[in-house]
Amino acid sequence: MPPSVDIRPERCQVQVGYNFWGIETLRDGVTGQSALTEMKTIAKQLQRQYSTNGREESASVIPLSEVIVGDVRPILPTLLSGAVLLLLIACVNVPAWCWCARRTADARLP
């Protein structure tokens, strides 16, 4: 991917419309609401142009971070805390096991 492409989650939007999914980067100064308005306009133009048998076509604009994280967002701090606690326990256990191994080895020597 070229270095000029900026895909930070706060700058990307996922657009859904006319049975298509797409990931788009918004230009500076463009809000999600204005992108949604434009997508709905395009969906209505496609509906008029291709006459979709009375079905009303629409579009939605969803932030990329919401698509990736979704309903898991409230649980993420708990998962992060558990991972940090596990890492802390592992870091404390390594020196303890080394100390135990050294004392056991010293006890076996005559």
TORTIMAR-900060 format. One record per atom (N, C-alpha, C): residue in one letter; atom name; residue number from 1; x, y, z; chain. Coordinates in steps of 0.001 Angstrom, whole numbers. Layout:
TORTIMAR-900060
- aa;at;i;east;north;up;ch
- a;CA;NUM;X;Y;Z;A .
...
This chain:
TORTIMAR-900060
- aa;at;i;east;north;up;ch
- m;N;1;842;-1159;0;A .
- m;CA;1;0;0;0;A .
- m;C;1;901;1240;0;A .
- p;N;2;615;2212;-845;A .
- p;CA;2;1460;3398;-899;A .
- p;C;2;1418;4163;418;A .
- p;N;3;2525;4815;765;A .
- p;CA;3;2577;5537;2033;A .
- p;C;3;1597;6712;2093;A .
- s;N;4;1096;7172;951;A .
- s;CA;4;182;8312;955;A .
- s;C;4;-1232;7923;1392;A .
- v;N;5;-1532;6611;1468;A .
- v;CA;5;-2857;6165;1867;A .
- v;C;5;-2936;6166;3389;A .
- d;N;6;-3926;6861;3914;A .
- d;CA;6;-4092;7006;5353;A .
- d;C;6;-5303;6194;5780;A .
- i;N;7;-5082;5051;6445;A .
- i;CA;7;-6207;4193;6813;A .
- i;C;7;-6359;4090;8330;A .
- r;N;8;-6038;5147;9034;A .
- r;CA;8;-6278;5143;10471;A .
- r;C;8;-7780;5002;10713;A .
- p;N;9;-8186;4235;11747;A .
- p;CA;9;-9618;3988;11969;A .
- p;C;9;-10449;5252;12130;A .
- e;N;10;-9886;6302;12727;A .
- e;CA;10;-10688;7508;12908;A .
- e;C;10;-10918;8253;11597;A .
- r;N;11;-10170;7907;10541;A .
- r;CA;11;-10312;8580;9255;A .
- r;C;11;-11090;7742;8240;A .
- c;N;12;-11424;6506;8578;A .
- c;CA;12;-12076;5609;7622;A .
- c;C;12;-13542;5413;7968;A .
- q;N;13;-14310;5164;6967;A .
- q;CA;13;-15716;4862;7124;A .
- q;C;13;-16019;3634;6274;A .
- v;N;14;-16944;2827;6720;A .
- v;CA;14;-17423;1715;5915;A .
- v;C;14;-18770;2139;5357;A .
- q;N;15;-18921;2010;4066;A .
- q;CA;15;-20155;2425;3422;A .
- q;C;15;-20859;1207;2857;A .
- v;N;16;-22136;1127;3131;A .
- v;CA;16;-22941;17;2662;A .
- v;C;16;-24058;604;1812;A .
- g;N;17;-24213;116;615;A .
- g;CA;17;-25295;619;-210;A .
- g;C;17;-25450;-214;-1458;A .
- y;N;18;-26682;-407;-1866;A .
- y;CA;18;-27000;-1119;-3089;A .
- y;C;18;-26321;-2483;-3128;A .
- n;N;19;-26358;-3155;-1996;A .
- n;CA;19;-25788;-4490;-1818;A .
- n;C;19;-24274;-4536;-2009;A .
- f;N;20;-23607;-3461;-1759;A .
- f;CA;20;-22142;-3407;-1842;A .
- f;C;20;-21585;-2912;-524;A .
- w;N;21;-20431;-3440;-163;A .
- w;CA;21;-19691;-2950;996;A .
- w;C;21;-18435;-2277;469;A .
- g;N;22;-18033;-1220;1105;A .
- g;CA;22;-16793;-571;713;A .
- g;C;22;-16161;127;1896;A .
- i;N;23;-14863;223;1891;A .
- i;CA;23;-14144;963;2925;A .
- i;C;23;-13575;2199;2261;A .
- e;N;24;-13910;3329;2809;A .
- e;CA;24;-13508;4596;2206;A .
- e;C;24;-12818;5466;3244;A .
- t;N;25;-11884;6253;2801;A .
- t;CA;25;-11242;7247;3642;A .
- t;C;25;-11876;8602;3332;A .
- l;N;26;-12316;9272;4369;A .
- l;CA;26;-12943;10571;4165;A .
- l;C;26;-11878;11652;4000;A .
- r;N;27;-12164;12588;3132;A .
- r;CA;27;-11258;13727;2971;A .
- r;C;27;-11293;14591;4214;A .
- d;N;28;-10273;15420;4374;A .
- d;CA;28;-10254;16353;5493;A .
- d;C;28;-11469;17268;5414;A .
- g;N;29;-12145;17442;6533;A .
- g;CA;29;-13299;18323;6588;A .
- g;C;29;-14615;17653;6247;A .
- v;N;30;-14592;16408;5773;A .
- v;CA;30;-15831;15698;5429;A .
- v;C;30;-16267;14906;6664;A .
- t;N;31;-17521;15080;7045;A .
- t;CA;31;-18041;14369;8211;A .
- t;C;31;-18764;13104;7765;A .
- g;N;32;-19004;12230;8706;A .
- g;CA;32;-19743;11015;8408;A .
- g;C;32;-21164;11328;7964;A .
- q;N;33;-21752;12375;8539;A .
- q;CA;33;-23115;12752;8175;A .
- q;C;33;-23196;13225;6725;A .
- s;N;34;-22229;14024;6280;A .
- s;CA;34;-22259;14487;4885;A .
- s;C;34;-21999;13321;3920;A .
- a;N;35;-21156;12363;4325;A .
- a;CA;35;-20921;11180;3491;A .
- a;C;35;-22186;10338;3402;A .
- l;N;36;-22923;10224;4504;A .
- l;CA;36;-24176;9480;4512;A .
- l;C;36;-25204;10137;3592;A .
- t;N;37;-25295;11453;3648;A .
- t;CA;37;-26227;12174;2783;A .
- t;C;37;-25906;11930;1317;A .
- e;N;38;-24625;11980;976;A .
- e;CA;38;-24218;11741;-406;A .
- e;C;38;-24496;10302;-839;A .
- m;N;39;-24243;9336;60;A .
- m;CA;39;-24503;7931;-276;A .
- m;C;39;-25997;7675;-485;A .
- k;N;40;-26849;8299;329;A .
- k;CA;40;-28295;8133;155;A .
- k;C;40;-28761;8741;-1158;A .
- t;N;41;-28160;9875;-1542;A .
- t;CA;41;-28494;10492;-2821;A .
- t;C;41;-28114;9575;-3975;A .
- i;N;42;-26942;8978;-3897;A .
- i;CA;42;-26488;8058;-4947;A .
- i;C;42;-27401;6834;-5001;A .
- a;N;43;-27812;6323;-3833;A .
- a;CA;43;-28698;5155;-3803;A .
- a;C;43;-30041;5471;-4463;A .
- k;N;44;-30576;6661;-4214;A .
- k;CA;44;-31844;7048;-4843;A .
- k;C;44;-31689;7201;-6351;A .
- q;N;45;-30538;7742;-6786;A .
- q;CA;45;-30294;7867;-8227;A .
- q;C;45;-30214;6486;-8872;A .
- l;N;46;-29548;5551;-8211;A .
- l;CA;46;-29460;4188;-8741;A .
- l;C;46;-30833;3529;-8787;A .
- q;N;47;-31654;3799;-7784;A .
- q;CA;47;-32993;3225;-7749;A .
- q;C;47;-33830;3754;-8916;A .
- r;N;48;-33744;5065;-9181;A .
- r;CA;48;-34490;5627;-10309;A .
- r;C;48;-33952;5095;-11632;A .
- q;N;49;-32628;5025;-11731;A .
- q;CA;49;-32007;4632;-12993;A .
- q;C;49;-32280;3167;-13330;A .
- y;N;50;-32216;2298;-12322;A .
- y;CA;50;-32333;874;-12587;A .
- y;C;50;-33659;275;-12114;A .
- s;N;51;-34565;1086;-11597;A .
- s;CA;51;-35915;660;-11209;A .
- s;C;51;-35908;-704;-10527;A .
- t;N;52;-35714;-723;-9226;A .
- t;CA;52;-35535;-1972;-8481;A .
- t;C;52;-36852;-2558;-7976;A .
- n;N;53;-37876;-2606;-8815;A .
- n;CA;53;-39149;-3277;-8522;A .
- n;C;53;-39794;-2836;-7208;A .
- g;N;54;-39848;-1559;-6957;A .
- g;CA;54;-40539;-1041;-5791;A .
- g;C;54;-39764;-1119;-4488;A .
- r;N;55;-38626;-1791;-4480;A .
- r;CA;55;-37814;-1831;-3258;A .
- r;C;55;-37128;-493;-3079;A .
- e;N;56;-37107;-29;-1864;A .
- e;CA;56;-36419;1232;-1615;A .
- e;C;56;-34975;935;-1224;A .
- e;N;57;-34076;1456;-1987;A .
- e;CA;57;-32658;1262;-1709;A .
- e;C;57;-32186;2381;-792;A .
- s;N;58;-31270;2059;80;A .
- s;CA;58;-30731;3057;993;A .
- s;C;58;-29249;2779;1194;A .
- a;N;59;-28641;3573;2034;A .
- a;CA;59;-27219;3420;2318;A .
- a;C;59;-26981;3768;3777;A .
- s;N;60;-25881;3289;4305;A .
- s;CA;60;-25485;3673;5661;A .
- s;C;60;-23981;3852;5688;A .
- v;N;61;-23548;4688;6595;A .
- v;CA;61;-22118;4954;6775;A .
- v;C;61;-21796;4631;8230;A .
- i;N;62;-20868;3709;8424;A .
- i;CA;62;-20519;3234;9755;A .
- i;C;62;-19016;3421;9958;A .
- p;N;63;-18569;3985;11086;A .
- p;CA;63;-17124;4115;11327;A .
- p;C;63;-16441;2740;11325;A .
- l;N;64;-15252;2685;10745;A .
- l;CA;64;-14517;1425;10627;A .
- l;C;64;-14224;821;12000;A .
- s;N;65;-13905;1658;12970;A .
- s;CA;65;-13616;1139;14310;A .
- s;C;65;-14838;445;14908;A .
- e;N;66;-16045;934;14600;A .
- e;CA;66;-17262;300;15093;A .
- e;C;66;-17495;-1044;14416;A .
- v;N;67;-17140;-1143;13154;A .
- v;CA;67;-17301;-2407;12436;A .
- v;C;67;-16328;-3447;12985;A .
- i;N;68;-15100;-3039;13261;A .
- i;CA;68;-14082;-3977;13750;A .
- i;C;68;-14386;-4414;15181;A .
- v;N;69;-14665;-3460;16053;A .
- v;CA;69;-14863;-3758;17466;A .
- v;C;69;-16296;-4199;17744;A .
- g;N;70;-17264;-3498;17195;A .
- g;CA;70;-18670;-3864;17326;A .
- g;C;70;-19158;-3916;18759;A .
- d;N;71;-19837;-5005;19113;A .
- d;CA;71;-20440;-5139;20432;A .
- d;C;71;-19443;-5521;21520;A .
- v;N;72;-18207;-5733;21161;A .
- v;CA;72;-17204;-6185;22119;A .
- v;C;72;-16587;-5013;22891;A .
- r;N;73;-16830;-3804;22453;A .
- r;CA;73;-16195;-2622;23052;A .
- r;C;73;-16306;-2570;24579;A .
- p;N;74;-17460;-2834;25216;A .
- p;CA;74;-17517;-2760;26687;A .
- p;C;74;-16654;-3806;27376;A .
- i;N;75;-16359;-4914;26710;A .
- i;CA;75;-15592;-5998;27322;A .
- i;C;75;-14082;-5775;27171;A .
- l;N;76;-13681;-4935;26230;A .
- l;CA;76;-12251;-4758;25948;A .
- l;C;76;-11417;-4340;27159;A .
- p;N;77;-11841;-3397;28006;A .
- p;CA;77;-11015;-3072;29185;A .
- p;C;77;-10814;-4272;30106;A .
- t;N;78;-11831;-5113;30262;A .
- t;CA;78;-11703;-6306;31095;A .
- t;C;78;-10699;-7283;30494;A .
- l;N;79;-10779;-7488;29184;A .
- l;CA;79;-9818;-8378;28519;A .
- l;C;79;-8395;-7843;28622;A .
- l;N;80;-8236;-6539;28458;A .
- l;CA;80;-6911;-5930;28577;A .
- l;C;80;-6371;-6079;29995;A .
- s;N;81;-7230;-5876;30988;A .
- s;CA;81;-6801;-6037;32388;A .
- s;C;81;-6367;-7472;32661;A .
- g;N;82;-7115;-8444;32136;A .
- g;CA;82;-6748;-9850;32306;A .
- g;C;82;-5417;-10181;31658;A .
- a;N;83;-5181;-9621;30463;A .
- a;CA;83;-3910;-9874;29769;A .
- a;C;83;-2743;-9269;30545;A .
- v;N;84;-2933;-8065;31077;A .
- v;CA;84;-1874;-7414;31861;A .
- v;C;84;-1598;-8206;33134;A .
- l;N;85;-2649;-8680;33799;A .
- l;CA;85;-2471;-9473;35009;A .
- l;C;85;-1729;-10777;34714;A .
- l;N;86;-2079;-11435;33623;A .
- l;CA;86;-1398;-12667;33227;A .
- l;C;86;84;-12409;32945;A .
- l;N;87;382;-11320;32257;A .
- l;CA;87;1772;-10969;31979;A .
- l;C;87;2532;-10658;33269;A .
- l;N;88;1886;-9979;34192;A .
- l;CA;88;2517;-9666;35479;A .
- l;C;88;2833;-10942;36256;A .
- i;N;89;1886;-11868;36275;A .
- i;CA;89;2119;-13146;36974;A .
- i;C;89;3273;-13905;36333;A .
- a;N;90;3314;-13924;35002;A .
- a;CA;90;4404;-14621;34302;A .
- a;C;90;5753;-13974;34613;A .
- c;N;91;5789;-12645;34643;A .
- c;CA;91;7048;-11953;34924;A .
- c;C;91;7524;-12195;36358;A .
- v;N;92;6606;-12349;37282;A .
- v;CA;92;6983;-12625;38665;A .
- v;C;92;7399;-14088;38830;A .
- n;N;93;6775;-14995;38101;A .
- n;CA;93;7064;-16413;38236;A .
- n;C;93;8433;-16816;37689;A .
- v;N;94;8894;-16179;36639;A .
- v;CA;94;10178;-16569;36047;A .
- v;C;94;11325;-16414;37053;A .
- p;N;95;11483;-15259;37702;A .
- p;CA;95;12569;-15175;38697;A .
- p;C;95;12362;-16127;39873;A .
- a;N;96;11111;-16355;40251;A .
- a;CA;96;10848;-17274;41369;A .
- a;C;96;11286;-18694;41008;A .
- w;N;97;10980;-19150;39809;A .
- w;CA;97;11394;-20492;39385;A .
- w;C;97;12915;-20580;39260;A .
- c;N;98;13532;-19512;38782;A .
- c;CA;98;15008;-19515;38701;A .
- c;C;98;15622;-19619;40096;A .
- w;N;99;15042;-18903;41048;A .
- w;CA;99;15539;-18954;42421;A .
- w;C;99;15374;-20358;42993;A .
- c;N;100;14184;-20976;42743;A .
- c;CA;100;13938;-22331;43239;A .
- c;C;100;14908;-23332;42606;A .
- a;N;101;15159;-23207;41333;A .
- a;CA;101;16083;-24118;40641;A .
- a;C;101;17491;-23959;41189;A .
- r;N;102;17893;-22735;41454;A .
- r;CA;102;19242;-22502;41984;A .
- r;C;102;19380;-23111;43380;A .
- r;N;103;18360;-22925;44245;A .
- r;CA;103;18411;-23466;45601;A .
- r;C;103;18394;-25003;45560;A .
- t;N;104;17637;-25590;44652;A .
- t;CA;104;17604;-27049;44531;A .
- t;C;104;18953;-27574;44074;A .
- a;N;105;19554;-26898;43135;A .
- a;CA;105;20869;-27312;42630;A .
- a;C;105;21918;-27162;43735;A .
- d;N;106;21833;-26090;44528;A .
- d;CA;106;22789;-25899;45620;A .
- d;C;106;22617;-26987;46705;A .
- a;N;107;21416;-27417;46926;A .
- a;CA;107;21152;-28437;47971;A .
- a;C;107;21676;-29792;47547;A .
- r;N;108;21767;-30067;46258;A .
- r;CA;108;22248;-31361;45789;A .
- r;C;108;23764;-31462;45812;A .
- l;N;109;24438;-30328;45822;A .
- l;CA;109;25900;-30373;45850;A .
- l;C;109;26400;-30812;47219;A .
- p;N;110;27445;-31690;47268;A .
- p;CA;110;27966;-32159;48591;A .
- p;C;110;28755;-31100;49310;A .
